[in-house]
Amino acid sequence: MLDISFSSKFDWAPELLEKKVLEVDLGLFKNLFPFDDQIRFQATGNVLESLCQKAPACEKIVLYRGPLGWNRMQPLCLSLKNRMEEWGLDLYQTKALSVHQETLFAVNVLTEYLHRIASFAPDTIQFSVYFTDLENYEPSHLAQLLSKNRFTHFEIENDPFEGNVGLVLPKDELVDETVLKKIGDILDKHGQSVRCIPEEMIPQMWHGLAKLYAVEGKLSRFGLRGLKGFEAAEGEVVYI
């Protein structure tokens, strides 16, 4: 693993720089890493840019290997706590969030940071992530946490949701315990062999699917339009 944290000494082994796939350490959880520290962010981005210049053969970078729920390992700093309260009020009209909702906020913080860091690399580089704690989550919770709209430009190397049946995920603010229960029932029925599709990505992700499950009453007009398009393409929509 190559150190590209803000304190990196750029002393990477030459033989590693010749590989097509590299794995890096952003130093995210050292000394209560502040995700909103712009100086550290810029420094880390500059190190990633330098690494890409020194490794011209690189085609893919594993940008993150660690816990999905990093907030369980490291407490949120004060600024992130304040951001989470504002986020909770905006989405759920409350500051009293569930453990799952707090994890959802933390995953948003992580993926936003990773996308910003990745922008320092050439467009030709592919990025992936690997999560070490997925077995600790309910499948329905994972379906929402790993939604593709959070990982637009990243491959999740150990994504558990790949299958020939589709499940439309409502927008985060519409997901409550009842919705999670319905999602869980579908995942149990199909043994998690399900492709979870954010409602705004239905047209991009319905390829190869014959059936889509959708939670009735939890779709926007855009999502309903996507389902109509799927049906027009001779797909079956099952409301749950």
C-alpha positions in Angstrom: 0.0 0.0 0.0 1.4 3.4 -1.0 1.3 6.3 1.4 -0.3 9.3 -0.2 -1.4 11.1 3.0 -0.5 14.7 3.5 2.6 13.6 5.4 3.8 11.3 2.6 7.6 11.2 2.0 7.1 10.1 -1.6 9.4 7.1 -0.9 7.5 4.6 -3.0 9.2 1.4 -4.1 10.1 1.6 -7.8 8.8 -1.9 -8.5 5.3 -0.9 -7.2 5.2 2.1 -9.5 5.4 -0.3 -12.5 2.1 -2.1 -11.6 -1.2 -1.5 -13.4 -3.1 -1.7 -10.2 -2.0 0.3 -7.1 -3.5 0.5 -3.7 -3.0 3.7 -1.6 -3.4 4.9 1.9 -5.0 8.3 2.4 -4.2 8.4 6.1 -7.9 9.1 6.8 -8.0 7.8 10.3 -4.7 8.9 11.8 -5.0 11.5 14.6 -8.7 12.1 14.2 -8.5 13.1 10.6 -10.6 16.2 9.8 -12.4 15.6 6.6 -13.0 19.3 6.3 -9.4 20.4 6.6 -8.7 22.0 3.2 -4.9 22.2 3.7 -4.6 18.4 4.3 -7.1 17.7 1.4 -5.0 19.8 -1.0 -1.8 18.2 0.1 -3.2 14.7 -0.3 -4.6 15.5 -3.7 -1.2 16.9 -4.8 0.5 13.6 -3.6 -2.0 11.6 -5.6 -1.3 13.7 -8.7 2.5 13.1 -8.2 2.0 9.4 -7.8 0.1 9.2 -11.1 2.9 11.0 -12.8 5.5 8.6 -11.4 3.4 5.5 -12.3 2.5 6.0 -16.0 1.5 2.3 -16.3 -1.2 2.6 -13.7 -4.7 1.9 -14.9 -6.6 1.4 -11.6 -6.2 2.6 -8.0 -7.8 1.1 -4.9 -8.4 4.4 -3.2 -9.9 3.2 0.0 -9.8 -0.1 2.0 -11.5 0.1 5.4 -14.8 0.2 7.2 -17.9 1.5 5.6 -19.1 2.8 8.9 -15.9 4.6 9.8 -17.9 6.7 12.3 -18.2 3.6 14.5 -14.4 3.4 14.7 -13.7 7.2 15.0 -16.1 9.8 16.5 -17.2 12.7 14.4 -15.4 16.0 15.0 -17.5 18.9 16.1 -17.9 20.4 12.6 -19.2 17.1 11.2 -21.6 16.7 14.1 -23.0 20.1 13.2 -23.2 19.2 9.6 -25.0 16.0 10.5 -27.6 17.8 12.6 -28.3 20.2 9.6 -28.5 17.2 7.3 -30.9 15.4 9.6 -33.1 18.4 9.8 -33.1 18.8 6.0 -33.9 15.2 5.2 -35.8 13.9 8.2 -36.9 17.0 10.0 -35.1 15.8 13.2 -31.7 15.9 14.9 -32.4 12.6 16.6 -31.1 10.2 14.0 -31.0 6.4 14.1 -27.7 4.6 14.1 -28.3 3.7 10.4 -29.0 7.3 9.5 -25.8 8.4 11.2 -23.9 5.8 9.2 -25.6 7.0 6.0 -24.3 10.5 6.8 -20.8 9.2 7.4 -20.8 7.3 4.2 -21.8 10.4 2.3 -18.9 12.3 3.9 -16.5 9.6 2.9 -17.7 9.2 -0.7 -17.7 13.0 -1.2 -14.1 13.2 0.0 -13.0 10.3 -2.2 -14.6 11.8 -5.3 -12.9 15.1 -4.6 -9.5 13.4 -4.1 -10.0 11.3 -7.3 -10.3 14.5 -9.3 -6.6 15.1 -8.9 -5.8 12.0 -11.0 -6.0 11.7 -14.8 -9.4 10.8 -16.3 -7.9 7.5 -17.6 -7.5 6.1 -14.0 -10.2 3.9 -12.7 -10.9 3.9 -9.0 -12.2 1.2 -6.6 -13.0 0.8 -2.9 -13.1 -2.2 -0.6 -15.1 -2.3 2.6 -13.9 -4.5 5.4 -17.0 -4.6 7.6 -20.0 -5.4 5.4 -20.9 -8.5 7.4 -21.9 -6.2 10.3 -24.9 -4.7 8.5 -28.4 -5.8 7.7 -28.7 -6.4 4.0 -31.5 -3.8 3.6 -29.2 -1.2 5.3 -26.3 -2.1 3.0 -28.6 -1.8 -0.1 -29.1 1.9 0.8 -25.6 2.6 2.0 -24.0 1.1 -1.1 -26.4 2.9 -3.5 -24.7 3.6 -6.8 -25.5 7.2 -6.6 -23.0 7.5 -3.8 -20.3 5.6 -5.7 -20.8 7.1 -9.2 -17.2 6.9 -10.2 -16.1 4.0 -8.1 -16.2 0.2 -8.3 -17.1 -1.4 -5.0 -14.8 -4.5 -5.2 -16.9 -6.6 -2.8 -20.3 -5.3 -3.7 -22.8 -8.0 -2.5 -25.6 -6.8 -4.8 -25.2 -8.2 -8.3 -28.0 -10.2 -9.9 -30.6 -10.5 -12.6 -33.4 -9.0 -10.6 -33.7 -5.3 -10.0 -34.8 -3.4 -6.9 -35.4 0.4 -7.2 -34.1 2.4 -4.2 -36.2 5.4 -3.2 -34.5 8.7 -2.4 -32.9 8.7 1.0 -35.5 11.0 2.6 -38.2 8.5 1.7 -36.5 5.5 3.3 -37.9 4.7 6.7 -38.1 1.4 8.7 -41.1 0.2 6.7 -39.3 0.7 3.4 -36.2 -1.0 4.8 -38.4 -4.0 5.8 -39.8 -4.3 2.3 -36.3 -4.1 0.8 -35.1 -6.7 3.2 -37.9 -9.0 2.3 -36.9 -8.9 -1.4 -33.3 -9.4 -0.6 -34.2 -12.4 1.5 -36.4 -13.8 -1.2 -33.7 -13.6 -3.8 -30.7 -14.4 -1.6 -29.3 -10.9 -2.2 -28.9 -11.8 -5.9 -30.4 -8.4 -6.6 -29.2 -5.3 -8.5 -30.1 -2.3 -6.4 -30.9 0.7 -8.6 -31.3 4.3 -7.4 -34.5 5.7 -8.9 -32.6 8.4 -10.8 -30.4 5.7 -12.5 -33.1 3.3 -13.7 -32.5 3.8 -17.5 -28.7 3.4 -17.1 -28.9 0.3 -14.9 -31.9 -1.8 -16.2 -29.8 -3.6 -18.9 -30.2 -7.3 -18.8 -33.1 -7.2 -16.3 -36.5 -8.7 -16.9 -38.1 -7.6 -13.6 -37.9 -4.6 -11.3 -39.3 -4.3 -7.8 -40.3 -0.9 -6.6 -41.7 0.3 -3.3 -45.2 1.7 -4.0 -45.8 5.3 -3.0 -42.1 6.0 -2.6 -41.1 7.1 -6.1 -40.8 10.6 -7.5 -42.2 11.5 -10.9 -38.8 10.9 -12.4 -38.7 7.5 -10.9 -42.2 6.6 -12.2 -41.2 7.8 -15.6 -38.2 5.4 -15.5 -40.4 2.5 -14.6 -42.8 3.4 -17.5 -39.7 3.3 -19.8 -38.8 -0.1 -18.4 -42.3 -1.5 -19.0 -42.3 0.0 -22.6 -39.1 -2.1 -23.1 -41.1 -5.2 -22.1 -39.8 -5.4 -18.6 -42.1 -6.3 -15.6 -42.5 -3.9 -12.7 -43.7 -5.4 -9.3 -44.8 -3.0 -6.6 -44.2 -4.0 -3.1 
